[in-house]
Amino acid sequence: MHGDQAADVCVIGAGFTGISSALHLVERGYNVRVVEANKVGWGASGRNGGQLIGGIAGEKNVARHHGRDVEEIFGSLRWEGHDIIRQRVDRYGIECDLKYGYLDVAIKPRHMRDMEADYERLEKAGFPYEFRILSRQETRDAIGTDAYIGALLNMGNGHLHPLNLCIGEAKAAVSLGATIYEQSPVMRIEKGSKAKVITDHGTVTADAVIIAGNAYHVLEREIRGIMFPVNSFIVATEPLSPEVVAEINPHDVAICDPNFVLQYYRLSADKRLLFGTRLNYFGDDPNVITRRHRRKIRRLYPRLADIRIDYAWGGTIGVPLNRVPQLGRISPNVFYCQGYSGHGVNVTHLAGRIMADAVAGTLEQFDLFAGVKPVVVPGAFVLSKPMVALGVMYYKIRDRL
Ligand SMILES: Cc1cc2nc3c(=O)[nH]c(=O)nc-3n(C[C@H](O)[C@H](O)[C@H](O)COP(=O)(O)OP(=O)(O)OC[C@H]3O[C@@H](n4cnc5c(N)ncnc54)[C@H](O)[C@@H]3O)c2cc1C
C-alpha cells in the first residue's frame, strides 16, 4: 500500500476473519480496504486442516455468563458459518474441493457418551443432514483402522481446501469493489472519530476498523495477551494408490479425535493423506514434524509406515483460556475478532457476518460475545511459549486418563 487512502471500513488481516468480514461488508455496499502484512491466507486460514467442523468453542461459558440456555443463544449459529461457505462457493464459483462427511471418532467409553449426547442434541434441533452413531466395526469399515471404539458420522460437516476458499472469497470481495493490499504490515492505529491505519508506506483513514490478525497479531497488546498462540502441524503424504484409498477412507470423510492434543486427518483432492496434530515444537526444521507425525500415522495405519511425506508445515491458532471467541472493541470504532480454538473455518465465517452487523450498528450478537470478559493470565504475552508447552503437556496427560 502506498499513499493515503480513505474507506468506510479498513480491515487488518486477510485471513478468513478479515476476508469474510470484508466480503459481507462489500456485499452490503461498504467501501472496504483490507491491509495484510503478508499475502491473502498466509496465516492459519491458508495453513489449516480444512476440517469444516460445526459448533462454537466455549459456548457454555457464553450461556453461563448471560444466564441463558445454550440452545436458546446458539441454536442455528453453530452451523451458520457452514451455510455462508456453501452459499459463497455456489454464488462465486469458488473451487475449494468442498465435500461433506465428517467422523468424530471415540477412543474411550467417555468419548462415546459425549457423542451420544451430541447425537441427541442434533436430533432435538432437527439437524437437517444425515447423522448417526457408528459401531466399532462400522468405524473400522469406514476408515480402515482399529484405533477407535465408535464414531459419530455427520454429513453436515465436511472438509475443503482452505487456502483456495480464502483466495476465492478475496477475489469475490475484490470483484465487488474491495481493495486488498498485500505485503503491507500495519504498524499503528491512530484512534479517533475517524481511525487511521498506518503502514510504512501509506495510511487508510476509515470510519471503522476491524482487527483480524488473530494469533499473528502483535499490534495492540491489550488483545494479544488475552489468548494463547498454540501451534498445530500438518504433513501431506505422497498421493495414495486407489487401493489404499479404498481401504482407509473410501467415502472421503474428514476425521477428528476428541483429545485436546487432537489428531485430525483427511484426504486431499489428489488423495494425499493430510494428517495434523499439535506438538510442543517451536523450531523451523520440518523434518522434526515429519518424523513425529510419521510415528502417529504408523500407529493408525501400519501399512503406511514407509509412506513418503512430501510436505510439512505449521501454523498458529488463537486459543482463549475460556475458549470463547473474542469479539470486542478497543475504541468506539476499532473492533477486533479473534480466538476460535481450532473451530475457525466455520466460526470465522459466522464472525465475519457478526462483525459486518456490528459495523452497521446491529450489535445484539456482537454483544453476546463482547460481554464475556476474557480470562487473563498475567505475563501471558511475554511467556506464552513456555506456558503453552506446559499446557500441552498437561492436556496430553489428561487425554490419556
Ligand atoms: C495447522 C492448523 C490447523 C487448523 N485446522 C483447522 C481445521 O481443520 N478446522 C478449523 O475449523 N480450524 C482449524 N484451524 C484454525 C483456523 O485455521 C483459524 O481459526 C482461522 O483460520 C483463523 O482465521 P483468522 O483470519 O482469524 O486468522 P489468520 O488466518 O491467522 O489471519 C490473520 C492474518 O492477519 C495478518 N496480520 C497480523 N498482523 C497484521 C498486521 N499488523 N498488519 C497486517 N496484517 C496482519 C496475518 O499476516 C494473517 O494473514 C487450524 C489452524 C492451524 C494453524
Ligand as a Chemical Component Dictionary entry (heavy atoms), coordinates in Angstrom:
data_LIG
# 
_chem_comp.id                   LIG 
_chem_comp.type                 NON-POLYMER 
_chem_comp.pdbx_formal_charge   0 
_chem_comp.three_letter_code    LIG 
# 
loop_
_chem_comp_atom.comp_id 
_chem_comp_atom.atom_id 
_chem_comp_atom.alt_atom_id 
_chem_comp_atom.type_symbol 
_chem_comp_atom.charge 
_chem_comp_atom.model_Cartn_x 
_chem_comp_atom.model_Cartn_y 
_chem_comp_atom.model_Cartn_z 
_chem_comp_atom.pdbx_ordinal 
LIG C1  C1  C 0 -2.251  -26.009 11.434 1  
LIG C2  C2  C 0 -3.657  -25.528 11.716 2  
LIG C3  C3  C 0 -4.717  -26.388 11.523 3  
LIG C4  C4  C 0 -6.018  -25.969 11.751 4  
LIG N1  N1  N 0 -7.044  -26.794 11.410 5  
LIG C5  C5  C 0 -8.304  -26.329 11.470 6  
LIG C6  C6  C 0 -9.354  -27.123 10.960 7  
LIG O1  O1  O 0 -9.132  -28.194 10.407 8  
LIG N2  N2  N 0 -10.631 -26.659 11.078 9  
LIG C7  C7  C 0 -10.908 -25.437 11.656 10 
LIG O2  O2  O 0 -12.085 -25.073 11.751 11 
LIG N3  N3  N 0 -9.908  -24.636 12.107 12 
LIG C8  C8  C 0 -8.616  -25.041 12.016 13 
LIG N4  N4  N 0 -7.595  -24.237 12.403 14 
LIG C9  C9  C 0 -7.930  -22.889 12.924 15 
LIG C10 C10 C 0 -8.255  -21.897 11.811 16 
LIG O3  O3  O 0 -7.341  -22.028 10.755 17 
LIG C11 C11 C 0 -8.210  -20.470 12.359 18 
LIG O4  O4  O 0 -9.075  -20.365 13.472 19 
LIG C12 C12 C 0 -8.645  -19.435 11.332 20 
LIG O5  O5  O 0 -8.009  -19.635 10.104 21 
LIG C13 C13 C 0 -8.345  -18.043 11.856 22 
LIG O6  O6  O 0 -8.523  -17.120 10.814 23 
LIG P1  P1  P 0 -8.142  -15.618 11.013 24 
LIG O7  O7  O 0 -8.446  -14.905 9.771  25 
LIG O8  O8  O 0 -8.764  -15.108 12.246 26 
LIG O9  O9  O 0 -6.563  -15.625 11.294 27 
LIG P2  P2  P 0 -5.354  -15.911 10.288 28 
LIG O10 O10 O 0 -5.769  -16.789 9.188  29 
LIG O11 O11 O 0 -4.205  -16.321 11.114 30 
LIG O12 O12 O 0 -5.080  -14.498 9.610  31 
LIG C14 C14 C 0 -4.531  -13.410 10.286 32 
LIG C15 C15 C 0 -3.871  -12.523 9.242  33 
LIG O13 O13 O 0 -3.577  -11.254 9.827  34 
LIG C16 C16 C 0 -2.349  -10.806 9.281  35 
LIG N5  N5  N 0 -1.811  -9.812  10.201 36 
LIG C17 C17 C 0 -1.459  -9.973  11.506 37 
LIG N6  N6  N 0 -0.964  -8.817  11.991 38 
LIG C18 C18 C 0 -1.003  -7.904  10.980 39 
LIG C19 C19 C 0 -0.601  -6.535  10.843 40 
LIG N7  N7  N 0 -0.060  -5.864  11.861 41 
LIG N8  N8  N 0 -0.785  -5.930  9.668  42 
LIG C20 C20 C 0 -1.358  -6.579  8.626  43 
LIG N9  N9  N 0 -1.729  -7.872  8.673  44 
LIG C21 C21 C 0 -1.551  -8.529  9.848  45 
LIG C22 C22 C 0 -1.516  -12.074 9.183  46 
LIG O14 O14 O 0 -0.459  -11.911 8.257  47 
LIG C23 C23 C 0 -2.538  -13.099 8.750  48 
LIG O15 O15 O 0 -2.585  -13.252 7.335  49 
LIG C24 C24 C 0 -6.271  -24.638 12.226 50 
LIG C25 C25 C 0 -5.208  -23.768 12.438 51 
LIG C26 C26 C 0 -3.911  -24.201 12.178 52 
LIG C27 C27 C 0 -2.778  -23.247 12.399 53 
# 
loop_
_chem_comp_bond.comp_id 
_chem_comp_bond.atom_id_1 
_chem_comp_bond.atom_id_2 
_chem_comp_bond.value_order 
_chem_comp_bond.pdbx_ordinal 
LIG C1  C2  SING 1  
LIG C2  C3  SING 2  
LIG C2  C26 DOUB 3  
LIG C3  C4  DOUB 4  
LIG C4  N1  SING 5  
LIG C4  C24 SING 6  
LIG N1  C5  DOUB 7  
LIG C5  C6  SING 8  
LIG C5  C8  SING 9  
LIG C6  O1  DOUB 10 
LIG C6  N2  SING 11 
LIG N2  C7  SING 12 
LIG C7  O2  DOUB 13 
LIG C7  N3  SING 14 
LIG N3  C8  DOUB 15 
LIG C8  N4  SING 16 
LIG N4  C9  SING 17 
LIG N4  C24 SING 18 
LIG C9  C10 SING 19 
LIG C10 O3  SING 20 
LIG C10 C11 SING 21 
LIG C11 O4  SING 22 
LIG C11 C12 SING 23 
LIG C12 O5  SING 24 
LIG C12 C13 SING 25 
LIG C13 O6  SING 26 
LIG O6  P1  SING 27 
LIG P1  O7  DOUB 28 
LIG P1  O8  SING 29 
LIG P1  O9  SING 30 
LIG O9  P2  SING 31 
LIG P2  O10 DOUB 32 
LIG P2  O11 SING 33 
LIG P2  O12 SING 34 
LIG O12 C14 SING 35 
LIG C14 C15 SING 36 
LIG C15 O13 SING 37 
LIG C15 C23 SING 38 
LIG O13 C16 SING 39 
LIG C16 N5  SING 40 
LIG C16 C22 SING 41 
LIG N5  C17 SING 42 
LIG N5  C21 SING 43 
LIG C17 N6  DOUB 44 
LIG N6  C18 SING 45 
LIG C18 C19 SING 46 
LIG C18 C21 DOUB 47 
LIG C19 N7  SING 48 
LIG C19 N8  DOUB 49 
LIG N8  C20 SING 50 
LIG C20 N9  DOUB 51 
LIG N9  C21 SING 52 
LIG C22 O14 SING 53 
LIG C22 C23 SING 54 
LIG C23 O15 SING 55 
LIG C24 C25 DOUB 56 
LIG C25 C26 SING 57 
LIG C26 C27 SING 58 
# 
